[in-house]
Amino acid sequence: MSDKPWQVFDLAEIRQKLQGKPAEYLEFLSVPALNCGIYFLAAGSKDMQSHHDDDEVYLVLSGKARMRLDGAERDVGPGSLLYVGATTEHSFFEIEEDMTLLVIFANMPG
């Protein structure tokens, strides 16, 4: 949790804190309204996440994969910006290149 009214982050510095696991999430900001993190998926790895209780946005910073959202599928890559509503089933698959994503969770009240 942060008690500062503003912060500046360096994505390169945050990426350096990743431990090199095939699938890894590193949260770097947690405030009452939202959480932000970096999600890394190595090429060929399996995305093990399930649906979440909060809305979220993904920004693909690097890498290529396919994304499944409630049964629909599409290719995603650098610059893809994805909104996933709370409780929506979703996952990345056919991860062709190491992927790094910025993830923003909107914390739902209650």
C-alpha positions in Angstrom: 0.0 0.0 0.0 1.3 3.5 -0.8 0.7 6.6 1.3 2.1 8.9 -1.4 -0.4 10.9 -3.6 1.8 10.2 -6.6 4.6 7.9 -7.8 6.8 7.5 -10.8 7.9 4.0 -11.9 10.6 2.8 -14.3 9.4 -0.3 -16.1 13.0 -1.4 -16.9 13.8 -1.4 -13.2 10.6 -3.3 -12.4 11.4 -5.9 -15.1 14.8 -6.5 -13.5 13.1 -7.6 -10.3 11.5 -10.6 -12.0 13.1 -13.8 -10.9 13.1 -15.6 -14.3 10.2 -18.1 -13.6 8.3 -19.3 -16.7 5.1 -17.5 -15.4 5.5 -14.7 -12.9 3.5 -11.8 -11.6 5.2 -8.9 -9.7 2.9 -6.2 -8.2 4.5 -2.8 -7.9 1.6 -0.6 -6.9 -1.3 -1.3 -4.5 -3.7 1.6 -3.5 -7.3 1.4 -2.6 -8.7 1.9 -6.1 -6.2 -0.2 -8.1 -3.3 -2.5 -8.3 -0.6 -2.6 -11.0 1.9 -5.3 -11.8 4.1 -6.8 -14.5 3.1 -10.3 -15.7 5.8 -12.4 -17.5 5.1 -15.5 -19.5 8.0 -17.4 -21.1 7.6 -18.7 -24.7 5.9 -22.1 -24.5 4.8 -21.7 -20.9 1.3 -22.2 -19.6 -0.8 -19.3 -18.2 -2.3 -20.7 -15.0 -4.5 -17.8 -14.0 -8.3 -18.1 -13.6 -10.9 -15.4 -13.7 -10.6 -12.5 -11.2 -13.1 -10.7 -9.0 -11.9 -7.3 -10.3 -11.9 -5.6 -13.8 -8.5 -5.5 -15.3 -6.6 -4.1 -18.2 -3.6 -5.7 -19.9 -1.1 -3.8 -22.1 1.2 -6.2 -24.0 4.7 -4.6 -23.8 6.5 -7.4 -25.6 5.9 -10.9 -27.0 3.2 -12.7 -28.9 0.5 -15.2 -28.0 -3.2 -15.9 -28.4 -5.8 -14.8 -25.9 -8.9 -16.7 -25.0 -11.8 -14.6 -23.6 -15.0 -16.4 -22.7 -14.4 -18.8 -25.6 -13.4 -16.2 -28.2 -9.8 -16.2 -29.4 -7.5 -13.6 -30.9 -3.8 -12.9 -31.5 -2.1 -10.4 -29.2 1.3 -8.7 -29.4 3.1 -5.5 -28.5 0.7 -2.6 -28.2 -2.4 -4.8 -27.7 -4.6 -3.3 -25.0 -7.1 -5.7 -23.5 -10.0 -5.0 -21.1 -11.2 -8.1 -19.1 -14.3 -7.6 -17.0 -14.5 -9.1 -13.6 -15.2 -12.9 -13.5 -14.5 -13.3 -17.3 -12.7 -16.5 -18.0 -9.5 -15.7 -19.8 -6.0 -17.0 -20.5 -3.0 -16.6 -22.8 -2.0 -19.6 -24.8 0.3 -20.5 -27.8 2.9 -18.2 -26.3 5.3 -17.8 -29.2 7.6 -15.3 -27.7 8.4 -14.3 -24.1 5.6 -12.0 -23.1 5.7 -9.1 -20.7 2.4 -7.4 -19.8 1.5 -4.4 -17.7 -1.6 -5.4 -15.7 -3.9 -2.9 -14.0 -6.6 -4.2 -11.6 -9.5 -2.0 -10.6 -10.4 -2.9 -7.0 -14.1 -3.4 -6.7 -15.7 -2.1 -3.5 -16.4 -4.7 -0.8 
